Amino acid sequence: MDFAPDPDQRLLADNFHALGVTLNASDEHDRHGGTYFSRQKWRRCGDIGLLGLSLPERWGGLGLDSLSTAIAIEAFARGHEDLGLVFSACAHLFAGAMPIAAHGTDSVRDEVLPKLGSGEWIAANAITEAEAGSDVYAMRATAVRDGDRYVLDGVKSYVTNAPLADVFVVYASTDPRSGYLGISAFVVHRDTPGVTVGSPLPKTGLASSPLAPVYLDGVAVPVANRLGGEGDGRDVFTGSMEWERTCLFAAYVGAMDRQLGRTVAYTGERRQFRKPLARHQAVAHRLADMKLRLESARLLLYRACWARDQGTVRPLDVSLAKLGISEAATLNALDAVHLHGGAGIVEGSGVERAIADAVPAALFSGTSEIHRDVIAAQLRHET
């Protein structure tokens, strides 16, 4: 079991790190109640391959496996300062494009996926509701079959990319009596009559990644836009979450690596009591803890991705990686800010956004409590 990147993966990492650094020079943005990435910047992400890393080559993607995809995202996030943009790109790819690639009809895939991979379009995943957060299958949105179409009604909360999205992957109940076995997934275009995107929701973290509710009022969707069979929503969602809960969190590993490098450099240069901060034991121990968390997170990530590529991944592997990375990111962000002292809370220091960007990681893609439940259940199963 060797997780060390091979020569091709090292070259991939070098290229995407350099691309991330280069993209830092681009400060274009649009304002939609907040500062988001621009369409121009999004298209650049498509041009460099970020939006199609794991997308099959048939539709313009790079066709990478899970581990290579994670390595590329980690390297890009290590080089690129805007974690919100990286988060939006990953949500677009793993919760938008990949479910369509895996379960869509040929006509939908041929129409939608090339545009998603190139960055011409932006995708959003609409599943969460006010009363159905972690319990996603308690949703109230419905999809009623009417001949060769479904009619969707409901409200989706906290939809990442919604203010800018061109297409949504929407989950709704086609058989409310069957619980999670009655959930189906659909590809819904933004310009479909009855689709309304609500006002953007301001955020303290991942601020450049747009967020808004989506309202569905008598939205007619062709049967061909259903992903998989009726009632297959659980499988569609589970597959997308396997991608998201592993590869997306590579972005946080990259951000942690960048923060650690910056903090080591700062504490090596900043002097207090006639010696560098890093030579003080209390500071040195914090740096050691940051390095330990980073390497532990990376190993959990690589193991989960490797197992996924081998076809042997378990819920335990995915939950350990997601939980370990998200909580390590928060602790490392706190240490990075603390070790920078007053400079750590000054805008423009390079670490001041770290805490706000890290905290959401313990909430989306399943809260830390949910993943602890999964891990505990697996332990009981193994004994």
C-alpha positions as a Python dict, from the first residue, in 0.01 Angstrom:
ca = {
    (1, 'M'): (0, 0, 0),
    (2, 'D'): (200, 295, -133),
    (3, 'F'): (39, 638, -127),
    (4, 'A'): (346, 821, -256),
    (5, 'P'): (262, 1007, -578),
    (6, 'D'): (408, 848, -889),
    (7, 'P'): (597, 1062, -1145),
    (8, 'D'): (279, 1150, -1335),
    (9, 'Q'): (104, 1255, -1014),
    (10, 'R'): (403, 1462, -905),
    (11, 'L'): (399, 1641, -1240),
    (12, 'L'): (24, 1689, -1204),
    (13, 'A'): (76, 1839, -857),
    (14, 'D'): (353, 2072, -979),
    (15, 'N'): (136, 2195, -1264),
    (16, 'F'): (-174, 2258, -1056),
    (17, 'H'): (24, 2428, -780),
    (18, 'A'): (171, 2663, -1039),
    (19, 'L'): (-172, 2722, -1190),
    (20, 'G'): (-311, 2804, -845),
    (21, 'V'): (-35, 3056, -784),
    (22, 'T'): (-90, 3211, -1127),
    (23, 'L'): (-463, 3244, -1069),
    (24, 'N'): (-393, 3445, -752),
    (25, 'A'): (-295, 3730, -980),
    (26, 'S'): (-652, 3744, -1109),
    (27, 'D'): (-863, 3959, -880),
    (28, 'E'): (-1170, 3995, -1106),
    (29, 'H'): (-1493, 3955, -919),
    (30, 'D'): (-1864, 4007, -956),
    (31, 'R'): (-2085, 4148, -684),
    (32, 'H'): (-2412, 3976, -607),
    (33, 'G'): (-2468, 4083, -246),
    (34, 'G'): (-2111, 3970, -179),
    (35, 'T'): (-1779, 3927, -359),
    (36, 'Y'): (-1782, 3614, -572),
    (37, 'F'): (-1563, 3477, -845),
    (38, 'S'): (-1626, 3613, -1193),
    (39, 'R'): (-1735, 3417, -1497),
    (40, 'Q'): (-1399, 3501, -1652),
    (41, 'K'): (-1212, 3348, -1361),
    (42, 'W'): (-1442, 3044, -1365),
    (43, 'R'): (-1371, 2989, -1734),
    (44, 'R'): (-1000, 3002, -1657),
    (45, 'C'): (-1057, 2723, -1403),
    (46, 'G'): (-1223, 2527, -1682),
    (47, 'D'): (-938, 2599, -1924),
    (48, 'I'): (-677, 2459, -1683),
    (49, 'G'): (-881, 2145, -1617),
    (50, 'L'): (-984, 2209, -1257),
    (51, 'L'): (-1356, 2176, -1333),
    (52, 'G'): (-1317, 1843, -1510),
    (53, 'L'): (-1047, 1659, -1316),
    (54, 'S'): (-1247, 1340, -1261),
    (55, 'L'): (-1489, 1390, -1551),
    (56, 'P'): (-1449, 1125, -1823),
    (57, 'E'): (-1250, 1235, -2127),
    (58, 'R'): (-1553, 1165, -2347),
    (59, 'W'): (-1707, 1489, -2218),
    (60, 'G'): (-1391, 1697, -2208),
    (61, 'G'): (-1259, 1600, -1864),
    (62, 'L'): (-920, 1467, -1762),
    (63, 'G'): (-1058, 1129, -1652),
    (64, 'L'): (-844, 1114, -1337),
    (65, 'D'): (-893, 858, -1061),
    (66, 'S'): (-978, 963, -706),
    (67, 'L'): (-621, 983, -575),
    (68, 'S'): (-491, 1181, -871),
    (69, 'T'): (-790, 1414, -848),
    (70, 'A'): (-723, 1474, -478),
    (71, 'I'): (-353, 1536, -542),
    (72, 'A'): (-437, 1796, -808),
    (73, 'I'): (-688, 1975, -583),
    (74, 'E'): (-451, 1971, -287),
    (75, 'A'): (-175, 2123, -499),
    (76, 'F'): (-405, 2388, -647),
    (77, 'A'): (-533, 2490, -302),
    (78, 'R'): (-178, 2505, -170),
    (79, 'G'): (-103, 2760, -438),
    (80, 'H'): (-433, 2948, -454),
    (81, 'E'): (-540, 3178, -173),
    (82, 'D'): (-916, 3182, -238),
    (83, 'L'): (-1052, 2866, -76),
    (84, 'G'): (-1407, 2977, -158),
    (85, 'L'): (-1337, 2946, -530),
    (86, 'V'): (-1182, 2602, -481),
    (87, 'F'): (-1483, 2494, -274),
    (88, 'S'): (-1725, 2608, -544),
    (89, 'A'): (-1524, 2429, -811),
    (90, 'C'): (-1529, 2105, -612),
    (91, 'A'): (-1901, 2131, -533),
    (92, 'H'): (-1966, 2191, -904),
    (93, 'L'): (-1760, 1886, -1006),
    (94, 'F'): (-1839, 1629, -738),
    (95, 'A'): (-2202, 1708, -650),
    (96, 'G'): (-2302, 1839, -992),
    (97, 'A'): (-2107, 1696, -1285),
    (98, 'M'): (-2013, 1354, -1147),
    (99, 'P'): (-2371, 1243, -1062),
    (100, 'I'): (-2475, 1339, -1414),
    (101, 'A'): (-2179, 1149, -1562),
    (102, 'A'): (-2262, 840, -1357),
    (103, 'H'): (-2641, 835, -1386),
    (104, 'G'): (-2757, 1070, -1662),
    (105, 'T'): (-2909, 975, -1993),
    (106, 'D'): (-2681, 1006, -2295),
    (107, 'S'): (-2871, 1307, -2425),
    (108, 'V'): (-2838, 1496, -2095),
    (109, 'R'): (-2473, 1403, -2050),
    (110, 'D'): (-2384, 1506, -2404),
    (111, 'E'): (-2564, 1839, -2361),
    (112, 'V'): (-2454, 1934, -2010),
    (113, 'L'): (-2119, 1779, -1922),
    (114, 'P'): (-1896, 1947, -2186),
    (115, 'K'): (-2028, 2285, -2071),
    (116, 'L'): (-1963, 2201, -1706),
    (117, 'G'): (-1612, 2076, -1770),
    (118, 'S'): (-1516, 2380, -1977),
    (119, 'G'): (-1657, 2629, -1728),
    (120, 'E'): (-1919, 2760, -1970),
    (121, 'W'): (-2181, 2653, -1717),
    (122, 'I'): (-2185, 2632, -1338),
    (123, 'A'): (-2356, 2346, -1153),
    (124, 'A'): (-2520, 2338, -810),
    (125, 'N'): (-2646, 2057, -589),
    (126, 'A'): (-2992, 2121, -440),
    (127, 'I'): (-3072, 1869, -167),
    (128, 'T'): (-3070, 2040, 174),
    (129, 'E'): (-3398, 2173, 314),
    (130, 'A'): (-3489, 2364, 629),
    (131, 'E'): (-3613, 2047, 801),
    (132, 'A'): (-3381, 1808, 621),
    (133, 'G'): (-3019, 1895, 689),
    (134, 'S'): (-2817, 1593, 797),
    (135, 'D'): (-3140, 1393, 766),
    (136, 'V'): (-3153, 1459, 393),
    (137, 'Y'): (-3417, 1196, 330),
    (138, 'A'): (-3672, 1381, 544),
    (139, 'M'): (-3714, 1622, 255),
    (140, 'R'): (-4051, 1766, 161),
    (141, 'A'): (-3980, 1861, -199),
    (142, 'T'): (-4187, 1644, -432),
    (143, 'A'): (-4167, 1528, -792),
    (144, 'V'): (-4496, 1402, -936),
    (145, 'R'): (-4497, 1204, -1260),
    (146, 'D'): (-4721, 1355, -1528),
    (147, 'G'): (-4686, 1164, -1854),
    (148, 'D'): (-4341, 1222, -2001),
    (149, 'R'): (-4241, 1475, -1735),
    (150, 'Y'): (-4217, 1530, -1362),
    (151, 'V'): (-4353, 1836, -1183),
    (152, 'L'): (-4129, 1953, -897),
    (153, 'D'): (-4235, 2161, -599),
    (154, 'G'): (-4042, 2259, -287),
    (155, 'V'): (-3774, 2478, -134),
    (156, 'K'): (-3403, 2400, -114),
    (157, 'S'): (-3185, 2580, 139),
    (158, 'Y'): (-2814, 2661, 135),
    (159, 'V'): (-2745, 2575, -228),
    (160, 'T'): (-2379, 2640, -304),
    (161, 'N'): (-2327, 2817, -639),
    (162, 'A'): (-2702, 2886, -673),
    (163, 'P'): (-2672, 3262, -743),
    (164, 'L'): (-2455, 3190, -1047),
    (165, 'A'): (-2564, 2836, -1142),
    (166, 'D'): (-2688, 2739, -1487),
    (167, 'V'): (-2802, 2390, -1394),
    (168, 'F'): (-2905, 2215, -1072),
    (169, 'V'): (-2902, 1855, -955),
    (170, 'V'): (-3227, 1853, -757),
    (171, 'Y'): (-3340, 1579, -519),
    (172, 'A'): (-3712, 1534, -454),
    (173, 'S'): (-3949, 1267, -330),
    (174, 'T'): (-4129, 1067, -597),
    (175, 'D'): (-4283, 837, -335),
    (176, 'P'): (-4311, 1005, 8),
    (177, 'R'): (-4440, 682, 167),
    (178, 'S'): (-4110, 505, 95),
    (179, 'G'): (-3880, 747, 281),
    (180, 'Y'): (-3525, 749, 143),
    (181, 'L'): (-3621, 475, -104),
    (182, 'G'): (-3862, 719, -265),
    (183, 'I'): (-3608, 992, -344),
    (184, 'S'): (-3519, 1068, -705),
    (185, 'A'): (-3268, 1309, -861),
    (186, 'F'): (-3319, 1540, -1158),
    (187, 'V'): (-3120, 1774, -1379),
    (188, 'V'): (-3300, 2109, -1378),
    (189, 'H'): (-3196, 2406, -1590),
    (190, 'R'): (-3203, 2745, -1425),
    (191, 'D'): (-3421, 2898, -1696),
    (192, 'T'): (-3695, 2636, -1650),
    (193, 'P'): (-4025, 2812, -1566),
    (194, 'G'): (-4096, 2792, -1193),
    (195, 'V'): (-3730, 2794, -1082),
    (196, 'T'): (-3647, 3094, -865),
    (197, 'V'): (-3314, 3156, -695),
    (198, 'G'): (-3351, 3352, -373),
    (199, 'S'): (-3137, 3633, -242),
    (200, 'P'): (-2773, 3539, -181),
    (201, 'L'): (-2689, 3455, 180),
    (202, 'P'): (-2389, 3647, 320),
    (203, 'K'): (-2128, 3422, 480),
    (204, 'T'): (-1834, 3475, 711),
    (205, 'G'): (-1637, 3185, 564),
    (206, 'L'): (-1572, 3072, 206),
    (207, 'A'): (-1713, 3413, 121),
    (208, 'S'): (-1637, 3402, -251),
    (209, 'S'): (-1848, 3086, -290),
    (210, 'P'): (-2208, 3202, -353),
    (211, 'L'): (-2496, 3053, -154),
    (212, 'A'): (-2874, 3095, -184),
    (213, 'P'): (-3206, 2910, -148),
    (214, 'V'): (-3382, 2773, -455),
    (215, 'Y'): (-3761, 2772, -494),
    (216, 'L'): (-3940, 2518, -714),
    (217, 'D'): (-4298, 2600, -808),
    (218, 'G'): (-4457, 2365, -1059),
    (219, 'V'): (-4125, 2303, -1236),
    (220, 'A'): (-4180, 2065, -1530),
    (221, 'V'): (-3879, 1843, -1600),
    (222, 'P'): (-3861, 1580, -1878),
    (223, 'V'): (-3835, 1218, -1765),
    (224, 'A'): (-3507, 1207, -1957),
    (225, 'N'): (-3364, 1451, -1700),
    (226, 'R'): (-3404, 1202, -1417),
    (227, 'L'): (-3074, 1059, -1292),
    (228, 'G'): (-3101, 682, -1278),
    (229, 'G'): (-3433, 515, -1211),
    (230, 'E'): (-3719, 645, -1003),
    (231, 'G'): (-3621, 604, -639),
    (232, 'D'): (-3248, 591, -716),
    (233, 'G'): (-3179, 925, -550),
    (234, 'R'): (-3011, 760, -253),
    (235, 'D'): (-2755, 589, -478),
    (236, 'V'): (-2698, 907, -679),
    (237, 'F'): (-2640, 1109, -362),
    (238, 'T'): (-2420, 845, -197),
    (239, 'G'): (-2195, 829, -502),
    (240, 'S'): (-2155, 1205, -517),
    (241, 'M'): (-2081, 1219, -144),
    (242, 'E'): (-1805, 960, -179),
    (243, 'W'): (-1636, 1193, -426),
    (244, 'E'): (-1706, 1503, -218),
    (245, 'R'): (-1614, 1365, 123),
    (246, 'T'): (-1275, 1255, -3),
    (247, 'C'): (-1154, 1465, -295),
    (248, 'L'): (-1312, 1797, -195),
    (249, 'F'): (-1136, 1788, 139),
    (250, 'A'): (-804, 1774, -41),
    (251, 'A'): (-856, 2150, -71),
    (252, 'Y'): (-826, 2180, 306),
    (253, 'V'): (-510, 1968, 309),
    (254, 'G'): (-360, 2208, 55),
    (255, 'A'): (-472, 2510, 256),
    (256, 'M'): (-326, 2362, 575),
    (257, 'D'): (6, 2305, 396),
    (258, 'R'): (10, 2666, 276),
    (259, 'Q'): (-76, 2797, 624),
    (260, 'L'): (195, 2590, 787),
    (261, 'G'): (460, 2708, 543),
    (262, 'R'): (362, 3068, 599),
    (263, 'T'): (357, 3024, 977),
    (264, 'V'): (696, 2852, 987),
    (265, 'A'): (844, 3137, 780),
    (266, 'Y'): (684, 3405, 999),
    (267, 'T'): (790, 3251, 1331),
    (268, 'G'): (1141, 3199, 1193),
    (269, 'E'): (1175, 3568, 1107),
    (270, 'R'): (984, 3735, 1392),
    (271, 'R'): (1208, 3782, 1696),
    (272, 'Q'): (1104, 3810, 2058),
    (273, 'F'): (1339, 3811, 2358),
    (274, 'R'): (1644, 3814, 2129),
    (275, 'K'): (1560, 3499, 1931),
    (276, 'P'): (1316, 3387, 1662),
    (277, 'L'): (968, 3293, 1782),
    (278, 'A'): (1018, 2944, 1643),
    (279, 'R'): (1303, 2886, 1891),
    (280, 'H'): (1065, 2927, 2185),
    (281, 'Q'): (945, 2586, 2297),
    (282, 'A'): (578, 2683, 2322),
    (283, 'V'): (581, 2805, 1963),
    (284, 'A'): (787, 2512, 1838),
    (285, 'H'): (540, 2266, 1990),
    (286, 'R'): (247, 2436, 1818),
    (287, 'L'): (429, 2412, 1487),
    (288, 'A'): (495, 2044, 1551),
    (289, 'D'): (127, 1987, 1625),
    (290, 'M'): (29, 2165, 1303),
    (291, 'K'): (263, 1941, 1105),
    (292, 'L'): (129, 1628, 1277),
    (293, 'R'): (-231, 1719, 1196),
    (294, 'L'): (-142, 1802, 836),
    (295, 'E'): (37, 1473, 768),
    (296, 'S'): (-230, 1269, 948),
    (297, 'A'): (-500, 1440, 742),
    (298, 'R'): (-311, 1378, 419),
    (299, 'L'): (-265, 1008, 496),
    (300, 'L'): (-634, 964, 578),
    (301, 'L'): (-724, 1142, 254),
    (302, 'Y'): (-488, 940, 37),
    (303, 'R'): (-594, 611, 196),
    (304, 'A'): (-963, 680, 135),
    (305, 'C'): (-899, 785, -225),
    (306, 'W'): (-670, 487, -289),
    (307, 'A'): (-933, 248, -147),
    (308, 'R'): (-1198, 410, -365),
    (309, 'D'): (-983, 353, -673),
    (310, 'Q'): (-930, -10, -569),
    (311, 'G'): (-1303, -59, -521),
    (312, 'T'): (-1252, -144, -153),
    (313, 'V'): (-1351, 184, 13),
    (314, 'R'): (-1565, 157, 327),
    (315, 'P'): (-1785, 419, 491),
    (316, 'L'): (-1530, 405, 773),
    (317, 'D'): (-1249, 519, 542),
    (318, 'V'): (-1449, 809, 404),
    (319, 'S'): (-1578, 927, 742),
    (320, 'L'): (-1234, 906, 905),
    (321, 'A'): (-1087, 1117, 626),
    (322, 'K'): (-1364, 1374, 629),
    (323, 'L'): (-1371, 1405, 1008),
    (324, 'G'): (-994, 1406, 1048),
    (325, 'I'): (-934, 1669, 782),
    (326, 'S'): (-1217, 1905, 878),
    (327, 'E'): (-1125, 1912, 1246),
    (328, 'A'): (-752, 1936, 1178),
    (329, 'A'): (-818, 2231, 945),
    (330, 'T'): (-996, 2420, 1222),
    (331, 'L'): (-728, 2352, 1482),
    (332, 'N'): (-447, 2443, 1244),
    (333, 'A'): (-623, 2763, 1143),
    (334, 'L'): (-650, 2861, 1510),
    (335, 'D'): (-281, 2792, 1563),
    (336, 'A'): (-179, 2981, 1249),
    (337, 'V'): (-368, 3291, 1358),
    (338, 'H'): (-241, 3260, 1717),
    (339, 'L'): (124, 3227, 1613),
    (340, 'H'): (97, 3536, 1394),
    (341, 'G'): (-18, 3734, 1694),
    (342, 'G'): (-174, 4069, 1613),
    (343, 'A'): (-79, 4027, 1248),
    (344, 'G'): (-296, 3717, 1235),
    (345, 'I'): (-618, 3915, 1263),
    (346, 'V'): (-520, 4195, 1027),
    (347, 'E'): (-682, 4177, 686),
    (348, 'G'): (-428, 4093, 420),
    (349, 'S'): (-197, 3897, 647),
    (350, 'G'): (-275, 3580, 457),
    (351, 'V'): (-402, 3385, 757),
    (352, 'E'): (-687, 3600, 886),
    (353, 'R'): (-947, 3415, 676),
    (354, 'A'): (-823, 3073, 785),
    (355, 'I'): (-1059, 3021, 1077),
    (356, 'A'): (-1371, 3142, 896),
    (357, 'D'): (-1291, 2920, 597),
    (358, 'A'): (-1214, 2616, 812),
    (359, 'V'): (-1521, 2612, 1039),
    (360, 'P'): (-1771, 2519, 762),
    (361, 'A'): (-1569, 2205, 687),
    (362, 'A'): (-1709, 2043, 1001),
    (363, 'L'): (-2065, 2118, 886),
    (364, 'F'): (-2108, 2044, 515),
    (365, 'S'): (-2091, 1693, 366),
    (366, 'G'): (-2213, 1559, 699),
    (367, 'T'): (-2141, 1717, 1036),
    (368, 'S'): (-1863, 1587, 1259),
    (369, 'E'): (-2129, 1425, 1477),
    (370, 'I'): (-2274, 1236, 1182),
    (371, 'H'): (-1932, 1101, 1088),
    (372, 'R'): (-1857, 1000, 1445),
    (373, 'D'): (-2182, 803, 1436),
    (374, 'V'): (-2071, 632, 1113),
    (375, 'I'): (-1731, 548, 1260),
    (376, 'A'): (-1882, 412, 1582),
    (377, 'A'): (-2130, 200, 1387),
    (378, 'Q'): (-1847, 54, 1180),
    (379, 'L'): (-1655, -29, 1496),
    (380, 'R'): (-1954, -216, 1633),
    (381, 'H'): (-1988, -401, 1304),
    (382, 'E'): (-1623, -509, 1310),
    (383, 'T'): (-1632, -651, 1663),
}
